[in-house]
Amino acid sequence: MATMESLISLVNRIQRACTILGDYGGDSGGAAAASLPTLWESLPSVAVVGGQSSGKSSVLESIVGRDFLPRGSGIVTRRPLVLQLHKTEPGITEYAEFLHKQRERFTDFTMVRKEIQEETDKITGKSKQISPVPIHMSIYSPNVVNLTLIDLPGLTKVAVEGQPESIVKDIENMVRLYVEKPNCIILAVTPANQDIATSDAIKLAREVDPEGERTFGVLTKVDLMDKGTNAQDVLEGRAYPLQHPWVGIVNRSQADINTKVDMIAARQRERKFFSTSPDYGHMASRMGSEYLAKLLSKHLESVIKTRIPGITSLINRSIDDLESELDHLGRPVAIDAGAQLYTILELCRAFDRVFKEHLDGGRPGGDRIYGVFDYQLPMALRKLPFDRHLSLQNVRKVVSEADGYQPHLIAPEQGYRRLIDGALNYFRGPAEASVDAVSNHVSCFELPSSVLHDLIQSWNLQYALLIAVILQVHFILKEIVRRSIGETQELKRFPSLQAEIASAAYDALERFREDSKKTTLRLVEMESSYLTVDFFRKLPLEAEKGGDPTLSNIDRYAEVHCRRIGSNVSSYVGMVSQTMRNSIPKAVVHCQVKEAKRSLLDHFYTQVGKKEGKQLAELLGEDPALMERRQKCARRLELYRKARDEIDSVSWAA
């Protein structure tokens, strides 16, 4: 069964681990740790709150039975002091230990005071500034009870020389961060020779604990009240009722402090004061620093026992969350060059998987390439001005010019060839066409206006339609690369590697685009280089069906004859257009899409294999904020695991 000693000791150990690993509530760890779970704030604790000169330090020293706290004017406590008391067997020499000096025991409590002062100055300097970073101290003595107290800076109303005007609010905010937590027990220290209504400690306690469920009232300097007055109304809970009893304390006088009166003797004098006082004799057993320490220890143990299940649940939940986040952030990068190269290649493969998923349909993007072939290309082909080229007037003109001085006999073969060649030129983009005409031809494609302008200017209006198809697929592939890099979770840590992969992928896509352009234009050139003979062998049959082939020269340029020629050429161009519609996507996919799937980063792999350790390390350079976040998550995870082990080590048997 968990004893009072083991429960409080358990929380003490967890608190020490919290401080070592940077979790001490409030804004500990700064902005980078702001969203990290905090264990400190879930641990039951006793915070000592009081105004300056309220006797707060004397209360702590009375509980400990040692004179060890720094003294002076103004703000003396400038960092929270987590004071953990451990009861030892009688006869054991008293000693103190600090968390920041774990292997050093202080048996001279004058040196303890000096160490507290020096450790405070390390953070705050010699000024009167304050810091939320706590000092952890443990005292082992047979004259204490097992208890943990947190001594906070004294509340003040006025900034003294050397302090910023904000110091009043800064102290209040720091104290409030502790006492507003539902697991904090508030020890509100107020001097008896001051009106309770003006007590800084009571005022703050009332704000954060209006029902008085977590507040213990401590009335100091009871022996210094004016003659004829007493504190019975306060101590008996009538003046300011709390759900826990008020406790009166008799502090050592300044003369006692100056003459170094023994603390054990001071405790005896305190007991005698209450037991012999006509005002407080009936409540003497519930007064004094010894009673206060026992009362707090027992209550703290009860609170810890009640809260342990919730703390355990928080720890397990936080461990799961932190492990999940660390998995997301990734492991720290190895130092060895071989391991770094392996990491880079693994990251590239992860990107490649995402890229292929976009193309193959696992993610959106690849469908847009199909849209180019299924919708945009056919629409662009339909927009080609074949009707104008095969108009009656143009057919007559081309056929007549092709005949020259010798009219054709049966079929105008040269006229046919010129008409077909002229029509096929539209697949490439007629050099004589206007900029507006070419713009209209490629308007089906989702190309930026600047790219369209460069296309027209660079190619002198040649091959505009085909290049538009290739460019459209090229831009889709570039967009897929960009999205794939952003969606590859493993790459998010490495901005330099992201940039290198993007650059290498874009360079590869440029090479694939050039190959695609050459292949696609070669298809058009092939259609122009050799006409399909079977198609034209049917023409004499058509002539026989149409009538006498020995028409006059004038009739050979008649409307019906020219229309037949235009119709035949249109049919042939339609056949070629269908061929182009089928073959262009094959060429583009083969040269651009398939090549991108097969060898997008091949050149990058070759280059990265030649890099040395320093260059590899630069590629794996991480965002400093991400590195800091990983480090803080790892430290916080270490804390929660230690806390879980500590709780598991305690026997909870009934």
Disulfide bonds with the S-S distance in Angstrom:
none
